Amino acid sequence: MPEHCAVLDSSRIISVVVCDGPRDEATFAEAGRAACGARRPCGAWIWPSRDVAPATAPANHDGLTQAEVVSSQGVWVAERELFVRIERAE
């Protein structure tokens, strides 16, 4: 886990991760891999601060609100080894 990232909570499928340092995809991928470990399926959702991250991990992706999704940096999808960035509309 990158030193400026931390897992706040995890359910069977979802991990809530905060990375308050550099916001590059390599860092997010490393944090996601560390958060998920060997769990499959696993989605490690990454937020820039505790202020916008949910306090508890939902049971599945559908348990995240739209506000939580759009305030995230994105999600590491472990079974695909892929980070999906959430783009904000301008």
C-alpha positions in Angstrom: 0.0 0.0 0.0 1.4 3.4 -0.9 2.2 5.3 2.3 -0.3 8.1 1.7 -3.1 5.6 1.1 -5.2 3.7 3.6 -8.1 1.2 3.6 -11.0 2.7 5.6 -13.3 -0.3 5.4 -14.0 -3.4 3.4 -16.9 -5.7 2.7 -16.7 -9.1 0.9 -16.5 -7.3 -2.5 -15.8 -3.6 -1.9 -12.9 -1.7 -0.2 -13.0 2.0 0.6 -9.6 3.5 0.1 -8.3 7.0 0.6 -5.2 8.3 -1.2 -4.4 11.9 -0.1 -1.1 12.2 -2.0 -0.2 12.0 -5.7 -3.2 11.2 -7.9 -1.7 9.1 -10.6 -3.0 5.8 -12.0 0.1 3.8 -11.0 -0.5 4.8 -7.3 -4.2 4.0 -7.5 -3.5 0.6 -9.1 -0.9 -0.2 -6.3 -3.4 0.8 -3.6 -6.2 -1.2 -5.3 -4.0 -4.3 -5.5 -3.0 -4.0 -1.9 -6.6 -3.4 -0.7 -8.1 -6.3 -2.7 -5.2 -8.8 -2.1 -6.5 -12.2 -3.3 -10.2 -11.4 -3.0 -12.1 -11.9 -6.3 -14.4 -10.3 -7.2 -13.1 -7.1 -5.6 -13.5 -3.4 -6.3 -11.3 -1.0 -4.4 -12.9 2.5 -4.7 -10.4 5.3 -4.2 -11.2 8.8 -2.8 -9.0 11.8 -2.4 -10.0 12.4 1.3 -11.9 10.9 4.2 -14.3 13.8 3.9 -15.9 12.5 0.7 -15.3 8.7 1.2 -18.1 6.6 2.7 -17.4 5.5 6.3 -18.4 1.9 5.6 -18.0 -0.3 2.6 -21.3 -1.3 0.9 -21.9 -5.0 0.2 -21.6 -4.3 -3.6 -21.0 -1.5 -6.1 -24.8 -0.7 -6.2 -24.6 0.3 -2.6 -22.6 3.4 -3.5 -24.5 6.6 -4.0 -24.1 8.7 -7.2 -22.4 11.4 -5.1 -19.9 8.9 -3.7 -19.1 7.5 -7.1 -18.6 11.0 -8.7 -16.5 12.2 -5.8 -14.1 9.2 -6.1 -11.0 9.0 -8.2 -12.1 5.7 -9.6 -12.1 2.0 -8.9 -9.6 -0.8 -9.1 -11.3 -3.9 -10.6 -9.2 -6.8 -9.3 -10.5 -9.5 -11.6 -9.5 -7.4 -14.6 -6.3 -5.9 -13.2 -7.7 -2.5 -14.3 -8.1 0.9 -12.8 -11.2 2.7 -14.1 -10.9 6.5 -13.6 -14.1 8.5 -12.9 -14.1 11.5 -15.2 -15.9 14.6 -14.1 -18.0 16.5 -16.7 -17.0 20.1 -17.1 
